[in-house]
Amino acid sequence: MSRWIFEPGHTEAEFRARHMMITWVRGLFKDIHGSLEFDWDRCMDATFQGEIDATKVWTGEPNRDAHLRSADFFDVDHYPKIFFTGRATERTGYTHAKASADLTIRGVTRPVTLDVAYLGEWETPFWVGDENRGTMRRMGFEATTTINRHDFGVAWQDKLPGGGVVVSNEIYVTVDAEAILEADLERTGAIEGYRD
């Protein structure tokens, strides 16, 4: 199996929650690091793992971001990272599959099922200044899931008249992942930017 490294600048996890029973609020995590073991001809043997910097949660509203970082939600002072590890489980189409992942938020690990779409692979140029360092192979995936935030101890809530709530329990998650072949990162010298 080939090892691919997530490219943090083009890998992100978006979450979406209902607000005040009537609309959606979206948030974004951009600082995602990890790797994927994947070959197209053995795609059902694929595995993946990574971590998300929860301290960098962004919704576009600073006061809301501060509240999300607090103990009411992600409690980043005690749990600054979100972790995930998983594997492919079922092929559902030519470029679609399901995957099972263990997701850890606030130190609580729960299994989640992902619907995954393989978006393809492309060979791209890599330059450092005016120097052509060759090419790197990249591939992309989109994965979606729905989680109940209470399963992870993210339990803050405020009630509205008539039995409504401020924040929905169900959270819709979409992950857009771009990964670069590790061997190409090594060959071009770009690997230094990906070392922990």
Residue frames as qw, qx, qy, qz and C-alpha x, y, z in Angstrom:
[[0.000, 0.887, 0.462, 0.000, 0.00, 0.00, 0.00],
 [0.378, 0.453, -0.021, 0.807, 1.16, 3.52, -0.76],
 [0.318, -0.595, -0.477, 0.564, 1.31, 6.13, 1.99],
 [0.142, 0.663, 0.293, 0.674, -0.24, 9.52, 1.33],
 [0.294, -0.272, -0.443, 0.802, 0.10, 12.58, 3.57],
 [0.060, 0.853, 0.518, -0.022, -2.79, 14.98, 4.12],
 [0.342, 0.324, 0.061, 0.880, -2.01, 18.44, 2.80],
 [0.157, -0.517, -0.606, 0.584, -3.19, 20.73, 5.66],
 [0.059, 0.309, -0.096, -0.944, -3.68, 23.79, 3.45],
 [0.478, 0.072, -0.496, -0.722, -6.24, 21.94, 1.31],
 [0.430, -0.259, -0.865, 0.026, -7.80, 19.58, 3.86],
 [0.234, -0.228, 0.288, -0.900, -10.66, 20.76, 6.02],
 [0.159, -0.385, -0.904, 0.097, -13.56, 19.56, 8.15],
 [0.262, -0.271, -0.072, -0.923, -16.78, 21.55, 8.10],
 [0.072, -0.344, -0.891, 0.289, -19.52, 21.05, 10.68],
 [0.261, -0.313, -0.305, -0.861, -23.07, 22.33, 10.49],
 [0.100, -0.323, -0.829, 0.446, -25.61, 22.69, 13.33],
 [0.127, -0.723, -0.526, -0.429, -29.13, 24.08, 13.52],
 [0.202, -0.015, -0.373, 0.906, -29.37, 27.38, 15.40],
 [0.308, 0.168, 0.321, -0.880, -32.51, 28.57, 17.19],
 [0.554, 0.315, 0.745, -0.198, -34.49, 25.83, 15.40],
 [0.515, 0.766, 0.259, -0.284, -34.62, 27.79, 12.14],
 [0.463, 0.829, -0.308, -0.053, -31.24, 28.18, 10.44],
 [0.938, 0.033, -0.124, 0.322, -27.73, 26.73, 10.09],
 [0.183, -0.904, 0.380, 0.075, -24.42, 27.74, 11.61],
 [0.911, 0.319, -0.170, 0.200, -21.28, 26.36, 9.98],
 [0.420, -0.812, 0.386, 0.124, -17.82, 25.98, 11.45],
 [0.773, 0.559, -0.285, 0.088, -14.49, 24.97, 9.99],
 [0.681, -0.579, 0.372, 0.251, -11.30, 23.21, 11.03],
 [0.598, 0.758, -0.253, -0.067, -8.35, 23.74, 8.67],
 [0.005, 0.685, -0.717, 0.128, -5.29, 22.50, 10.56],
 [0.955, -0.055, 0.188, -0.224, -5.63, 18.76, 9.86],
 [0.122, 0.628, -0.764, -0.086, -2.59, 16.48, 9.82],
 [0.801, -0.089, 0.550, -0.218, -2.45, 12.76, 9.12],
 [0.057, 0.390, -0.808, -0.438, -1.94, 10.05, 6.56],
 [0.843, 0.242, 0.130, -0.462, -3.71, 7.52, 4.39],
 [0.325, -0.256, 0.869, 0.273, -2.65, 4.07, 3.23],
 [0.654, 0.539, 0.309, -0.432, -4.26, 3.65, -0.18],
 [0.121, -0.211, 0.752, 0.612, -3.86, 2.00, -3.57],
 [0.581, 0.192, -0.138, -0.779, -6.69, 2.14, -6.10],
 [0.644, 0.121, -0.701, -0.282, -6.44, -1.57, -6.96],
 [0.465, -0.215, -0.794, 0.328, -6.69, -2.43, -3.22],
 [0.145, -0.485, 0.026, -0.862, -8.94, 0.42, -2.15],
 [0.731, -0.519, -0.263, -0.356, -10.91, -1.65, 0.35],
 [0.784, -0.196, -0.357, 0.469, -7.70, -2.18, 2.34],
 [0.179, 0.636, -0.087, 0.746, -7.40, 1.57, 2.87],
 [0.530, -0.601, -0.465, 0.376, -6.70, 2.93, 6.36],
 [0.177, 0.692, -0.001, 0.700, -6.32, 6.49, 7.62],
 [0.550, -0.580, -0.424, 0.425, -5.47, 8.44, 10.75],
 [0.284, 0.516, 0.020, 0.808, -5.00, 12.01, 11.79],
 [0.299, -0.538, -0.515, 0.597, -5.54, 14.88, 14.18],
 [0.081, 0.772, 0.342, 0.530, -7.33, 18.23, 14.09],
 [0.266, 0.015, -0.384, 0.884, -6.27, 21.35, 15.99],
 [0.164, -0.713, -0.680, -0.047, -9.50, 22.19, 17.85],
 [0.281, -0.589, -0.204, 0.730, -8.05, 25.48, 19.12],
 [0.071, -0.200, 0.397, 0.893, -8.37, 26.89, 15.59],
 [0.208, 0.572, 0.793, 0.026, -12.12, 26.34, 15.18],
 [0.012, -0.182, 0.156, 0.971, -13.57, 29.11, 13.00],
 [0.243, 0.603, 0.759, -0.048, -17.17, 30.14, 12.34],
 [0.231, 0.530, 0.306, 0.756, -16.56, 33.71, 11.20],
 [0.372, -0.800, -0.125, -0.455, -17.81, 35.22, 14.48],
 [0.313, 0.447, -0.654, 0.524, -15.12, 35.74, 17.17],
 [0.472, -0.333, 0.476, -0.663, -17.44, 35.60, 20.21],
 [0.942, 0.037, -0.011, -0.333, -18.99, 32.35, 18.98],
 [0.720, 0.405, -0.521, 0.215, -15.54, 30.90, 18.27],
 [0.006, -0.453, 0.648, -0.612, -14.47, 31.72, 21.83],
 [0.735, -0.182, 0.314, -0.572, -17.61, 30.02, 23.18],
 [0.936, 0.220, -0.239, -0.135, -16.90, 26.91, 21.06],
 [0.508, 0.453, -0.616, 0.398, -13.37, 26.76, 22.47],
 [0.354, -0.481, 0.476, -0.646, -14.68, 26.96, 26.04],
 [0.146, -0.087, 0.952, -0.256, -15.61, 24.09, 28.35],
 [0.626, 0.320, 0.320, -0.635, -19.22, 24.40, 27.12],
 [0.812, 0.509, -0.120, -0.258, -18.17, 22.85, 23.82],
 [0.810, 0.411, -0.380, 0.176, -14.69, 21.67, 22.75],
 [0.678, -0.720, 0.132, 0.067, -12.89, 22.58, 26.01],
 [0.723, 0.591, -0.237, 0.268, -9.64, 23.19, 24.13],
 [0.178, -0.774, 0.511, -0.328, -7.72, 24.06, 27.30],
 [0.663, -0.315, 0.656, -0.177, -7.98, 20.39, 28.28],
 [0.728, 0.233, 0.626, 0.151, -8.55, 18.76, 24.85],
 [0.091, 0.686, -0.259, -0.673, -6.75, 20.82, 22.19],
 [0.128, 0.278, -0.807, -0.506, -6.81, 17.99, 19.60],
 [0.843, 0.180, 0.213, -0.461, -9.50, 15.94, 17.90],
 [0.178, -0.387, 0.870, 0.249, -8.26, 12.52, 16.75],
 [0.848, 0.277, 0.083, -0.444, -9.52, 10.05, 14.18],
 [0.115, -0.371, 0.889, 0.242, -8.47, 6.66, 12.86],
 [0.757, 0.285, 0.333, -0.485, -10.33, 4.39, 10.48],
 [0.267, -0.159, 0.860, 0.405, -10.58, 2.04, 7.54],
 [0.502, 0.121, -0.439, -0.735, -12.67, 1.34, 4.46],
 [0.461, -0.023, 0.802, -0.379, -15.47, -1.16, 5.09],
 [0.551, 0.457, 0.696, -0.057, -17.78, -1.42, 2.09],
 [0.113, -0.095, 0.479, 0.865, -17.67, -0.40, -1.55],
 [0.356, 0.564, 0.585, -0.461, -20.94, 1.27, -2.55],
 [0.568, 0.803, 0.099, -0.150, -20.04, 2.39, -6.07],
 [0.795, 0.437, -0.078, 0.413, -17.12, 2.67, -8.48],
 [0.329, 0.456, -0.307, 0.768, -15.71, 5.70, -6.63],
 [0.478, -0.557, 0.135, -0.665, -17.80, 5.51, -3.44],
 [0.587, -0.042, -0.774, 0.234, -17.41, 3.55, -0.22],
 [0.579, -0.765, -0.077, -0.270, -18.23, 3.49, 3.44],
 [0.464, 0.362, -0.608, 0.532, -15.58, 3.76, 6.12],
 [0.667, -0.663, -0.340, 0.015, -15.61, 3.16, 9.85],
 [0.331, 0.543, -0.356, 0.685, -13.69, 5.58, 12.05],
 [0.538, -0.568, -0.486, 0.389, -13.01, 6.04, 15.73],
 [0.118, 0.719, 0.048, 0.684, -13.46, 9.74, 16.45],
 [0.541, -0.407, -0.497, 0.543, -12.14, 11.27, 19.67],
 [0.022, -0.679, -0.083, -0.729, -13.51, 14.62, 20.88],
 [0.432, -0.665, 0.274, -0.544, -12.95, 15.91, 24.43],
 [0.131, -0.405, 0.876, -0.227, -11.19, 12.63, 25.24],
 [0.706, 0.166, 0.564, -0.394, -14.29, 10.59, 24.34],
 [0.055, 0.273, -0.803, -0.528, -13.96, 8.05, 21.51],
 [0.676, 0.328, 0.492, -0.439, -16.99, 6.87, 19.54],
 [0.423, 0.088, 0.753, 0.497, -17.34, 4.96, 16.25],
 [0.408, 0.614, 0.081, -0.671, -18.73, 6.86, 13.27],
 [0.656, 0.308, 0.627, 0.285, -19.64, 5.73, 9.77],
 [0.020, 0.594, -0.246, -0.766, -18.43, 7.83, 6.85],
 [0.720, 0.588, 0.367, 0.034, -19.75, 7.99, 3.29],
 [0.367, -0.575, 0.402, 0.610, -16.64, 8.52, 1.18],
 [0.688, 0.710, 0.147, -0.029, -16.27, 9.70, -2.41],
 [0.638, -0.249, 0.356, 0.637, -12.91, 9.29, -4.17],
 [0.291, 0.874, 0.098, -0.377, -12.39, 12.44, -6.29],
 [0.781, 0.599, -0.047, 0.171, -9.42, 11.24, -8.31],
 [0.689, -0.458, 0.208, 0.522, -5.65, 11.55, -8.64],
 [0.479, 0.868, 0.017, 0.127, -3.53, 14.04, -10.56],
 [0.741, -0.092, -0.007, 0.665, 0.16, 14.70, -11.15],
 [0.002, 0.988, 0.150, 0.030, 1.06, 18.29, -10.31],
 [0.551, 0.539, -0.272, 0.576, 4.21, 20.42, -10.69],
 [0.607, -0.730, -0.187, 0.253, 6.20, 21.48, -7.64],
 [0.446, 0.649, -0.117, 0.605, 8.34, 24.61, -7.67],
 [0.533, -0.665, -0.219, 0.475, 10.47, 26.28, -5.00],
 [0.074, -0.709, 0.188, 0.676, 11.01, 29.83, -6.21],
 [0.511, 0.625, -0.367, -0.463, 12.36, 29.46, -9.76],
 [0.029, -0.360, 0.930, 0.069, 13.48, 25.86, -9.25],
 [0.816, 0.017, -0.295, -0.498, 11.40, 23.08, -10.76],
 [0.353, -0.412, 0.798, -0.264, 11.58, 20.21, -8.27],
 [0.079, -0.024, -0.967, -0.240, 9.55, 17.81, -10.42],
 [0.542, -0.303, -0.384, -0.683, 6.04, 16.54, -9.88],
 [0.188, -0.073, 0.822, -0.532, 3.92, 15.25, -7.03],
 [0.335, -0.318, -0.790, -0.403, 0.89, 12.98, -7.20],
 [0.269, -0.049, 0.450, -0.850, -2.14, 14.21, -5.31],
 [0.250, -0.354, -0.853, -0.290, -5.50, 12.61, -4.62],
 [0.279, -0.204, 0.211, -0.914, -8.74, 13.87, -3.16],
 [0.243, -0.354, -0.903, 0.035, -11.64, 12.54, -1.10],
 [0.369, -0.367, 0.075, -0.850, -14.87, 13.86, 0.32],
 [0.337, -0.203, -0.899, 0.194, -16.37, 12.20, 3.40],
 [0.397, -0.428, -0.024, -0.811, -19.64, 12.94, 5.19],
 [0.388, -0.246, -0.856, 0.238, -21.18, 11.79, 8.45],
 [0.407, -0.655, -0.102, -0.628, -23.67, 12.86, 11.12],
 [0.432, -0.015, -0.746, 0.506, -22.87, 12.71, 14.83],
 [0.455, -0.798, -0.344, -0.194, -24.72, 13.46, 18.04],
 [0.210, 0.675, -0.401, 0.582, -22.59, 15.96, 19.93],
 [0.656, -0.572, 0.260, -0.419, -23.82, 14.68, 23.29],
 [0.986, 0.023, -0.127, 0.100, -22.08, 11.35, 22.55],
 [0.648, 0.336, -0.263, 0.631, -18.79, 13.26, 22.96],
 [0.436, -0.523, -0.438, 0.588, -19.74, 15.28, 26.03],
 [0.087, 0.102, 0.169, 0.977, -20.43, 18.45, 24.02],
 [0.155, -0.518, -0.840, 0.047, -23.61, 19.06, 25.98],
 [0.003, 0.275, 0.232, -0.933, -24.14, 22.82, 26.45],
 [0.012, -0.504, -0.736, -0.452, -27.70, 23.82, 25.68],
 [0.146, 0.188, 0.332, -0.913, -30.18, 26.60, 26.27],
 [0.207, 0.476, 0.854, 0.034, -33.92, 26.19, 25.86],
 [0.109, -0.101, -0.265, -0.953, -36.33, 28.32, 23.88],
 [0.523, 0.155, 0.420, -0.726, -40.01, 28.95, 24.58],
 [0.805, 0.310, -0.120, -0.491, -42.25, 26.24, 23.14],
 [0.927, -0.151, 0.341, 0.046, -39.74, 23.43, 23.69],
 [0.683, 0.690, -0.155, 0.183, -37.10, 24.59, 21.25],
 [0.758, -0.450, 0.098, 0.462, -33.33, 24.55, 21.72],
 [0.031, 0.884, -0.256, -0.390, -30.54, 26.93, 20.75],
 [0.133, 0.558, -0.767, -0.287, -28.21, 24.28, 19.24],
 [0.899, 0.091, -0.249, -0.348, -29.22, 21.03, 17.56],
 [0.751, -0.425, 0.506, 0.004, -27.92, 17.74, 18.93],
 [0.842, 0.299, 0.360, 0.269, -27.21, 16.39, 15.44],
 [0.089, -0.785, 0.347, 0.505, -24.10, 17.78, 13.78],
 [0.843, 0.510, 0.160, 0.051, -23.48, 17.28, 10.06],
 [0.423, -0.665, 0.449, 0.422, -19.81, 16.90, 9.12],
 [0.788, 0.611, 0.029, 0.067, -18.11, 17.11, 5.72],
 [0.548, -0.585, 0.406, 0.438, -14.39, 16.43, 5.30],
 [0.667, 0.739, -0.099, 0.002, -12.57, 17.52, 2.14],
 [0.691, -0.533, 0.393, 0.289, -9.15, 15.85, 2.02],
 [0.623, 0.723, -0.298, 0.012, -6.22, 16.34, -0.32],
 [0.788, -0.474, 0.355, 0.168, -3.27, 13.98, 0.10],
 [0.390, 0.775, -0.482, -0.123, 0.18, 13.86, -1.50],
 [0.956, 0.070, -0.259, 0.116, 2.13, 10.67, -2.13],
 [0.594, -0.758, 0.200, 0.178, 4.80, 10.45, 0.58],
 [0.779, -0.008, 0.348, 0.521, 7.41, 9.15, -1.87],
 [0.376, 0.705, 0.247, 0.549, 6.95, 12.29, -3.99],
 [0.319, -0.939, 0.025, -0.130, 7.26, 14.53, -0.94],
 [0.754, -0.471, 0.300, 0.347, 10.54, 12.77, -0.14],
 [0.702, 0.284, 0.367, 0.540, 11.85, 12.93, -3.72],
 [0.223, 0.800, 0.196, 0.522, 11.15, 16.65, -4.13],
 [0.365, 0.105, -0.449, 0.809, 12.42, 17.61, -0.69],
 [0.361, -0.489, -0.141, -0.781, 9.00, 18.92, 0.32],
 [0.691, -0.344, -0.635, 0.038, 8.70, 16.35, 3.10],
 [0.346, 0.018, -0.474, 0.809, 10.38, 18.67, 5.61],
 [0.287, -0.217, 0.016, -0.933, 7.25, 20.79, 5.72],
 [0.762, -0.246, -0.367, -0.474, 5.20, 17.74, 6.75],
 [0.562, 0.028, -0.732, 0.384, 7.33, 16.31, 9.53],
 [0.534, -0.762, -0.349, -0.113, 5.91, 16.50, 13.07]]
